[in-house]
Amino acid sequence: MDTVTNKISTRELRSQLSDVLGRAMYGGERIGVTRNGKLAAVVISVADLEALEAFEMAQDVAAYREANASDDGTRVTVDDLRADLAS
């Protein structure tokens, strides 16, 4: 994960939680938390989370608009779908 600026183990996180939160909140760092040597979570700022959610929403809206534009009006009933899947 290229955007993680630093990694810290869960053991280190317990003793450095206040510092880690400050670095994420004020420094904008994305701090990976590892468990057994593998990345398990990432501590990010609220601003980063809001930006990620806005990006996700924009992608959803774009996908909806694309699907809506390409809709030819053809519909399939549930019974027809089940019959197609059974054959």
MMTF fields as JSON, N, C-alpha, C and O atoms, coordinates in Angstrom:
{
  "mmtfVersion": "1.0.0",
  "mmtfProducer": "UNKNOWN",
  "numBonds": 347,
  "numAtoms": 348,
  "numGroups": 87,
  "numChains": 1,
  "numModels": 1,
  "chainsPerModel": [1],
  "groupsPerChain": [87],
  "chainIdList": ["A"],
  "bondAtomList": [4, 2, 8, 6, 12, 10, 16, 14, 20, 18, 24, 22, 28, 26, 32, 30, 36, 34, 40, 38, 44, 42, 48, 46, 52, 50, 56, 54, 60, 58, 64, 62, 68, 66, 72, 70, 76, 74, 80, 78, 84, 82, 88, 86, 92, 90, 96, 94, 100, 98, 104, 102, 108, 106, 112, 110, 116, 114, 120, 118, 124, 122, 128, 126, 132, 130, 136, 134, 140, 138, 144, 142, 148, 146, 152, 150, 156, 154, 160, 158, 164, 162, 168, 166, 172, 170, 176, 174, 180, 178, 184, 182, 188, 186, 192, 190, 196, 194, 200, 198, 204, 202, 208, 206, 212, 210, 216, 214, 220, 218, 224, 222, 228, 226, 232, 230, 236, 234, 240, 238, 244, 242, 248, 246, 252, 250, 256, 254, 260, 258, 264, 262, 268, 266, 272, 270, 276, 274, 280, 278, 284, 282, 288, 286, 292, 290, 296, 294, 300, 298, 304, 302, 308, 306, 312, 310, 316, 314, 320, 318, 324, 322, 328, 326, 332, 330, 336, 334, 340, 338, 344, 342],
  "bondOrderList": [1, 1, 1, 1, 1, 1, 1, 1, 1, 1, 1, 1, 1, 1, 1, 1, 1, 1, 1, 1, 1, 1, 1, 1, 1, 1, 1, 1, 1, 1, 1, 1, 1, 1, 1, 1, 1, 1, 1, 1, 1, 1, 1, 1, 1, 1, 1, 1, 1, 1, 1, 1, 1, 1, 1, 1, 1, 1, 1, 1, 1, 1, 1, 1, 1, 1, 1, 1, 1, 1, 1, 1, 1, 1, 1, 1, 1, 1, 1, 1, 1, 1, 1, 1, 1, 1],
  "groupList": [{"groupName": "MET", "atomNameList": ["N", "CA", "C", "O"], "elementList": ["N", "C", "C", "O"], "formalChargeList": [0, 0, 0, 0], "bondAtomList": [1, 0, 2, 1, 3, 2], "bondOrderList": [1, 1, 2], "singleLetterCode": "M", "chemCompType": "L-PEPTIDE LINKING"}, {"groupName": "ASP", "atomNameList": ["N", "CA", "C", "O"], "elementList": ["N", "C", "C", "O"], "formalChargeList": [0, 0, 0, 0], "bondAtomList": [1, 0, 2, 1, 3, 2], "bondOrderList": [1, 1, 2], "singleLetterCode": "D", "chemCompType": "L-PEPTIDE LINKING"}, {"groupName": "THR", "atomNameList": ["N", "CA", "C", "O"], "elementList": ["N", "C", "C", "O"], "formalChargeList": [0, 0, 0, 0], "bondAtomList": [1, 0, 2, 1, 3, 2], "bondOrderList": [1, 1, 2], "singleLetterCode": "T", "chemCompType": "L-PEPTIDE LINKING"}, {"groupName": "VAL", "atomNameList": ["N", "CA", "C", "O"], "elementList": ["N", "C", "C", "O"], "formalChargeList": [0, 0, 0, 0], "bondAtomList": [1, 0, 2, 1, 3, 2], "bondOrderList": [1, 1, 2], "singleLetterCode": "V", "chemCompType": "L-PEPTIDE LINKING"}, {"groupName": "ASN", "atomNameList": ["N", "CA", "C", "O"], "elementList": ["N", "C", "C", "O"], "formalChargeList": [0, 0, 0, 0], "bondAtomList": [1, 0, 2, 1, 3, 2], "bondOrderList": [1, 1, 2], "singleLetterCode": "N", "chemCompType": "L-PEPTIDE LINKING"}, {"groupName": "LYS", "atomNameList": ["N", "CA", "C", "O"], "elementList": ["N", "C", "C", "O"], "formalChargeList": [0, 0, 0, 0], "bondAtomList": [1, 0, 2, 1, 3, 2], "bondOrderList": [1, 1, 2], "singleLetterCode": "K", "chemCompType": "L-PEPTIDE LINKING"}, {"groupName": "ILE", "atomNameList": ["N", "CA", "C", "O"], "elementList": ["N", "C", "C", "O"], "formalChargeList": [0, 0, 0, 0], "bondAtomList": [1, 0, 2, 1, 3, 2], "bondOrderList": [1, 1, 2], "singleLetterCode": "I", "chemCompType": "L-PEPTIDE LINKING"}, {"groupName": "SER", "atomNameList": ["N", "CA", "C", "O"], "elementList": ["N", "C", "C", "O"], "formalChargeList": [0, 0, 0, 0], "bondAtomList": [1, 0, 2, 1, 3, 2], "bondOrderList": [1, 1, 2], "singleLetterCode": "S", "chemCompType": "L-PEPTIDE LINKING"}, {"groupName": "ARG", "atomNameList": ["N", "CA", "C", "O"], "elementList": ["N", "C", "C", "O"], "formalChargeList": [0, 0, 0, 0], "bondAtomList": [1, 0, 2, 1, 3, 2], "bondOrderList": [1, 1, 2], "singleLetterCode": "R", "chemCompType": "L-PEPTIDE LINKING"}, {"groupName": "GLU", "atomNameList": ["N", "CA", "C", "O"], "elementList": ["N", "C", "C", "O"], "formalChargeList": [0, 0, 0, 0], "bondAtomList": [1, 0, 2, 1, 3, 2], "bondOrderList": [1, 1, 2], "singleLetterCode": "E", "chemCompType": "L-PEPTIDE LINKING"}, {"groupName": "LEU", "atomNameList": ["N", "CA", "C", "O"], "elementList": ["N", "C", "C", "O"], "formalChargeList": [0, 0, 0, 0], "bondAtomList": [1, 0, 2, 1, 3, 2], "bondOrderList": [1, 1, 2], "singleLetterCode": "L", "chemCompType": "L-PEPTIDE LINKING"}, {"groupName": "GLN", "atomNameList": ["N", "CA", "C", "O"], "elementList": ["N", "C", "C", "O"], "formalChargeList": [0, 0, 0, 0], "bondAtomList": [1, 0, 2, 1, 3, 2], "bondOrderList": [1, 1, 2], "singleLetterCode": "Q", "chemCompType": "L-PEPTIDE LINKING"}, {"groupName": "GLY", "atomNameList": ["N", "CA", "C", "O"], "elementList": ["N", "C", "C", "O"], "formalChargeList": [0, 0, 0, 0], "bondAtomList": [1, 0, 2, 1, 3, 2], "bondOrderList": [1, 1, 2], "singleLetterCode": "G", "chemCompType": "PEPTIDE LINKING"}, {"groupName": "ALA", "atomNameList": ["N", "CA", "C", "O"], "elementList": ["N", "C", "C", "O"], "formalChargeList": [0, 0, 0, 0], "bondAtomList": [1, 0, 2, 1, 3, 2], "bondOrderList": [1, 1, 2], "singleLetterCode": "A", "chemCompType": "L-PEPTIDE LINKING"}, {"groupName": "TYR", "atomNameList": ["N", "CA", "C", "O"], "elementList": ["N", "C", "C", "O"], "formalChargeList": [0, 0, 0, 0], "bondAtomList": [1, 0, 2, 1, 3, 2], "bondOrderList": [1, 1, 2], "singleLetterCode": "Y", "chemCompType": "L-PEPTIDE LINKING"}, {"groupName": "PHE", "atomNameList": ["N", "CA", "C", "O"], "elementList": ["N", "C", "C", "O"], "formalChargeList": [0, 0, 0, 0], "bondAtomList": [1, 0, 2, 1, 3, 2], "bondOrderList": [1, 1, 2], "singleLetterCode": "F", "chemCompType": "L-PEPTIDE LINKING"}],
  "groupTypeList": [0, 1, 2, 3, 2, 4, 5, 6, 7, 2, 8, 9, 10, 8, 7, 11, 10, 7, 1, 3, 10, 12, 8, 13, 0, 14, 12, 12, 9, 8, 6, 12, 3, 2, 8, 4, 12, 5, 10, 13, 13, 3, 3, 6, 7, 3, 13, 1, 10, 9, 13, 10, 9, 13, 15, 9, 0, 13, 11, 1, 3, 13, 13, 14, 8, 9, 13, 4, 13, 7, 1, 1, 12, 2, 8, 3, 2, 3, 1, 1, 10, 8, 13, 1, 10, 13, 7],
  "groupIdList": [1, 2, 3, 4, 5, 6, 7, 8, 9, 10, 11, 12, 13, 14, 15, 16, 17, 18, 19, 20, 21, 22, 23, 24, 25, 26, 27, 28, 29, 30, 31, 32, 33, 34, 35, 36, 37, 38, 39, 40, 41, 42, 43, 44, 45, 46, 47, 48, 49, 50, 51, 52, 53, 54, 55, 56, 57, 58, 59, 60, 61, 62, 63, 64, 65, 66, 67, 68, 69, 70, 71, 72, 73, 74, 75, 76, 77, 78, 79, 80, 81, 82, 83, 84, 85, 86, 87],
  "secStructList": [7, 6, 6, 7, 7, 3, 3, 3, 3, 2, 2, 2, 2, 2, 2, 2, 2, 2, 2, 2, 2, 2, 2, 2, 2, 2, 2, 7, 7, 7, 3, 3, 3, 3, 3, 6, 6, 3, 3, 3, 3, 3, 3, 7, 7, 2, 2, 2, 2, 2, 2, 2, 2, 2, 2, 2, 2, 2, 2, 2, 2, 2, 2, 2, 2, 2, 2, 2, 2, 6, 7, 7, 7, 7, 7, 7, 7, 2, 2, 2, 2, 2, 2, 2, 2, 2, 7],
  "xCoordList": [0.852, 0.0, 0.899, 1.577, 0.902, 1.825, 1.486, 2.373, 0.236, -0.149, 0.055, -0.099, 0.399, 0.696, 2.078, 3.063, 2.143, 3.412, 4.294, 5.509, 3.699, 4.435, 3.703, 2.497, 4.401, 3.764, 4.144, 5.24, 3.207, 3.414, 2.707, 1.635, 3.29, 2.667, 1.558, 1.524, 0.67, -0.402, 0.176, -0.377, 1.26, 1.909, 2.405, 2.204, 3.048, 3.532, 2.365, 2.439, 1.294, 0.129, -0.444, -0.844, -0.483, -1.019, -0.283, -0.902, 1.012, 1.798, 1.94, 2.308, 1.649, 1.846, 0.557, 0.61, -0.587, -1.859, -2.049, -2.442, -1.779, -1.962, -1.09, -1.554, 0.148, 1.062, 0.588, 0.612, 0.162, -0.311, -1.542, -1.645, -2.472, -3.664, -3.301, -3.858, -2.382, -1.944, -1.293, -1.533, -0.468, 0.189, -0.827, -0.675, -1.862, -2.898, -3.763, -4.058, -4.174, -5.074, -4.412, -4.96, -3.244, -2.612, -1.551, -1.324, -0.911, 0.142, -0.333, 0.401, -1.578, -2.118, -1.488, -1.62, -0.794, -0.157, -1.201, -2.244, -0.906, -1.701, -0.818, 0.167, -1.174, -0.308, -0.887, -1.979, -0.132, -0.548, -0.307, 0.733, -1.266, -1.145, -0.984, -1.823, 0.101, 0.376, 0.073, 0.217, -0.344, -0.555, 0.129, -0.163, 1.031, 1.829, 2.56, 2.7, 3.023, 3.805, 3.014, 3.594, 1.687, 0.851, -0.021, -0.513, -0.207, -1.033, -2.459, -3.077, -2.983, -4.327, -5.311, -6.51, -4.81, -5.674, -4.823, -3.594, -5.499, -4.799, -5.499, -6.722, -4.719, -5.241, -5.104, -4.006, -6.253, -6.26, -7.034, -7.748, -6.891, -7.611, -9.063, -9.418, -9.883, -11.28, -11.346, -12.196, -10.465, -10.453, -10.185, -10.814, -9.245, -8.97, -10.19, -10.532, -10.849, -12.033, -13.135, -13.775, -13.359, -14.388, -14.054, -14.947, -12.781, -12.373, -12.588, -13.049, -12.259, -12.467, -13.951, -14.336, -14.781, -16.22, -16.793, -17.667, -16.307, -16.768, -16.363, -17.143, -15.15, -14.683, -15.542, -15.928, -15.839, -16.67, -18.071, -18.627, -18.627, -19.955, -19.926, -20.85, -18.881, -18.761, -18.684, -19.277, -17.963, -17.891, -19.257, -19.647, -19.992, -21.328, -22.269, -23.031, -22.22, -23.074, -22.72, -23.606, -21.429, -20.999, -21.45, -21.894, -21.341, -21.777, -23.284, -23.762, -24.032, -25.485, -25.846, -26.694, -25.2, -25.503, -25.167, -25.905, -24.057, -23.668, -24.673, -25.081, -25.073, -26.055, -27.395, -28.058, -27.784, -29.046, -29.023, -30.017, -27.905, -27.793, -27.809, -28.301, -27.281, -27.225, -28.428, -28.477, -29.386, -30.582, -31.46, -31.901, -31.707, -32.536, -33.999, -34.81, -34.346, -35.734, -36.171, -37.279, -35.325, -35.668, -35.636, -34.695, -36.673, -36.761, -36.932, -37.49, -36.45, -36.565, -37.283, -36.944, -38.271, -38.975, -38.116, -37.2, -38.409, -37.685, -37.888, -36.954, -39.085, -39.358, -38.522, -37.986, -38.41, -37.585, -36.122, -35.423, -35.658, -34.273, -34.009, -32.991, -34.913, -34.761, -34.748, -33.97, -35.611, -35.658, -34.357, -33.845, -33.814, -32.521, -31.401, -30.533, -31.404, -30.366, -30.47, -29.456, -31.687, -31.904, -31.504, -31.196, -31.505, -31.203, -29.743, -29.339],
  "yCoordList": [-1.163, 0.0, 1.227, 1.509, 1.942, 3.061, 4.297, 5.101, 4.466, 5.693, 5.631, 6.643, 4.463, 4.356, 4.943, 4.489, 5.967, 6.667, 6.006, 6.201, 5.231, 4.6, 3.348, 3.231, 2.418, 1.214, 1.074, 1.446, 0.527, 0.33, -0.965, -1.274, -1.708, -2.949, -2.636, -1.546, -3.579, -3.382, -3.157, -2.387, -3.81, -3.635, -2.196, -1.574, -1.673, -0.292, 0.696, 1.738, 0.356, 1.233, 1.448, 2.559, 0.381, 0.508, 1.574, 2.354, 1.605, 2.549, 3.926, 4.893, 4.021, 5.28, 5.818, 6.61, 5.398, 5.746, 7.255, 7.727, 8.005, 9.452, 10.066, 10.927, 9.64, 10.149, 9.767, 10.59, 8.533, 8.063, 8.852, 9.253, 9.072, 9.844, 11.272, 11.819, 11.874, 13.225, 13.305, 14.247, 12.316, 12.307, 12.153, 12.749, 11.355, 11.19, 12.443, 12.911, 12.991, 14.147, 15.411, 16.098, 15.706, 16.991, 16.906, 17.869, 15.759, 15.612, 14.993, 14.958, 14.501, 13.894, 12.565, 12.095, 11.953, 10.666, 9.557, 9.623, 8.563, 7.328, 6.249, 5.835, 5.801, 4.907, 3.503, 3.26, 2.582, 1.195, 0.516, 0.714, -0.285, -1.054, -2.509, -3.068, -3.118, -4.504, -5.447, -5.098, -6.632, -7.706, -8.935, -9.362, -9.486, -10.639, -10.325, -11.184, -9.076, -8.68, -8.341, -7.958, -8.477, -8.184, -6.97, -6.791, -6.147, -4.954, -5.362, -6.145, -4.826, -5.189, -4.032, -4.246, -2.8, -1.617, -0.399, -0.463, 0.711, 1.96, 3.067, 3.198, 3.857, 5.01, 6.215, 6.561, 6.855, 8.033, 9.155, 8.922, 10.346, 11.494, 11.473, 10.792, 12.231, 12.384, 13.02, 12.652, 13.959, 14.602, 13.587, 13.637, 12.659, 11.602, 10.714, 10.367, 10.343, 9.493, 10.192, 9.582, 11.464, 12.214, 12.307, 12.203, 12.5, 12.561, 11.215, 11.165, 10.133, 8.797, 8.515, 7.939, 8.919, 8.718, 9.547, 9.079, 10.776, 11.628, 11.021, 11.035, 10.492, 9.842, 8.625, 8.414, 7.823, 6.638, 7.036, 6.398, 8.081, 8.546, 9.026, 8.746, 9.741, 10.222, 9.049, 9.097, 8.0, 6.81, 6.146, 5.718, 6.057, 5.457, 6.25, 5.666, 7.563, 8.421, 8.246, 8.144, 8.212, 8.025, 6.663, 6.562, 5.627, 4.287, 4.255, 3.634, 4.923, 4.989, 5.703, 5.237, 6.823, 7.591, 6.785, 6.816, 6.071, 5.243, 4.121, 3.856, 3.459, 2.378, 2.919, 2.288, 4.068, 4.676, 5.057, 4.877, 5.576, 5.985, 4.79, 4.894, 3.66, 2.493, 1.561, 0.503, 1.937, 1.119, 1.132, 2.187, -0.069, -0.155, -0.428, -0.59, -0.48, -0.667, -2.116, -2.392, -3.047, -4.46, -4.925, -4.63, -5.656, -6.17, -7.683, -8.237, -8.333, -9.78, -10.053, -9.473, -10.933, -11.278, -12.228, -12.861, -12.322, -13.237, -14.676, -15.477, -14.994, -16.359, -16.699, -17.803, -15.744, -15.963, -16.119, -16.968, -15.323, -15.417, -16.773, -17.403, -17.229, -18.538, -19.662, -20.61, -19.541, -20.559, -20.581, -21.655, -19.417, -19.361, -19.95, -20.638, -19.691, -20.209, -21.722, -22.399, -22.248, -23.677, -24.488, -25.674, -23.866, -24.627, -24.604, -25.198],
  "zCoordList": [0.0, 0.0, 0.0, 0.988, -1.089, -1.281, -0.454, -0.169, -0.068, 0.628, 2.136, 2.819, 2.665, 4.097, 4.326, 3.742, 5.19, 5.396, 6.439, 6.44, 7.318, 8.403, 8.839, 8.62, 9.448, 9.993, 11.452, 11.869, 12.221, 13.638, 14.048, 13.528, 14.959, 15.411, 16.421, 16.992, 16.636, 17.604, 18.999, 19.784, 19.303, 20.612, 20.762, 21.805, 19.728, 19.764, 19.799, 20.45, 19.094, 19.051, 20.445, 20.793, 21.243, 22.599, 23.397, 24.121, 23.269, 24.072, 23.417, 24.084, 22.11, 21.391, 20.766, 19.824, 21.279, 20.649, 20.504, 19.438, 21.551, 21.49, 20.4, 19.652, 20.301, 19.279, 17.879, 16.965, 17.717, 16.413, 15.97, 14.811, 16.898, 16.555, 16.172, 15.22, 16.897, 16.572, 15.207, 14.451, 14.89, 13.58, 12.458, 11.392, 12.694, 11.673, 11.577, 10.478, 12.731, 12.746, 12.214, 11.351, 12.733, 12.422, 11.33, 10.599, 11.227, 10.231, 8.935, 7.948, 8.938, 7.729, 7.364, 6.234, 8.334, 8.047, 7.978, 8.628, 7.196, 7.131, 7.719, 7.108, 8.897, 9.663, 9.658, 10.173, 9.065, 9.012, 10.341, 10.969, 10.768, 11.999, 11.606, 10.9, 12.07, 11.701, 12.86, 14.032, 12.498, 13.468, 12.888, 11.771, 13.659, 13.207, 11.904, 11.034, 11.785, 10.625, 9.381, 8.365, 9.443, 8.279, 8.56, 9.675, 7.551, 7.681, 8.022, 7.301, 9.131, 9.588, 9.512, 9.331, 9.649, 9.636, 9.323, 9.318, 9.061, 8.797, 9.584, 9.532, 10.308, 11.03, 10.108, 9.671, 9.817, 8.942, 9.627, 10.603, 9.119, 9.667, 9.198, 8.236, 9.9, 9.497, 8.106, 7.295, 7.834, 6.511, 5.405, 4.348, 5.646, 4.662, 4.471, 3.34, 5.56, 5.467, 4.686, 3.829, 4.977, 4.249, 2.765, 1.924, 2.435, 1.031, 0.346, -0.795, 1.032, 0.471, 0.257, -0.761, 1.213, 1.07, -0.07, -0.799, -0.232, -1.337, -2.679, -3.631, -2.753, -3.976, -4.297, -5.446, -3.27, -3.463, -3.949, -4.844, -3.36, -3.776, -5.228, -5.992, -5.607, -6.989, -7.956, -9.034, -7.587, -8.441, -8.56, -9.646, -7.44, -7.463, -8.364, -9.134, -8.273, -9.102, -10.577, -11.426, -10.875, -12.267, -12.796, -13.94, -11.984, -12.409, -12.63, -13.579, -11.755, -11.918, -13.223, -13.984, -13.464, -14.686, -15.936, -16.921, -15.89, -17.041, -17.261, -18.392, -16.165, -16.274, -16.768, -17.591, -16.271, -16.67, -18.152, -18.855, -18.618, -20.025, -20.965, -22.089, -20.522, -21.396, -21.229, -21.856, -20.403, -20.172, -21.413, -21.869, -21.958, -23.174, -22.853, -23.765, -21.577, -21.183, -21.083, -20.623, -21.502, -21.434, -19.985, -19.248, -19.583, -18.225, -18.259, -19.206, -17.225, -17.093, -15.78, -14.749, -15.819, -14.586, -13.762, -14.287, -12.497, -11.607, -12.075, -12.053, -12.491, -12.971, -14.197, -14.301, -15.132, -16.329, -15.935, -16.487, -15.003, -14.546, -13.917, -14.205, -13.062, -12.415, -13.462, -13.359, -14.458, -15.51, -16.283, -16.6, -16.593, -17.303, -16.479, -17.015, -15.176, -14.298, -14.114, -13.942, -14.151, -13.96, -15.182, -15.064, -16.349, -17.572, -17.923, -18.922]
}
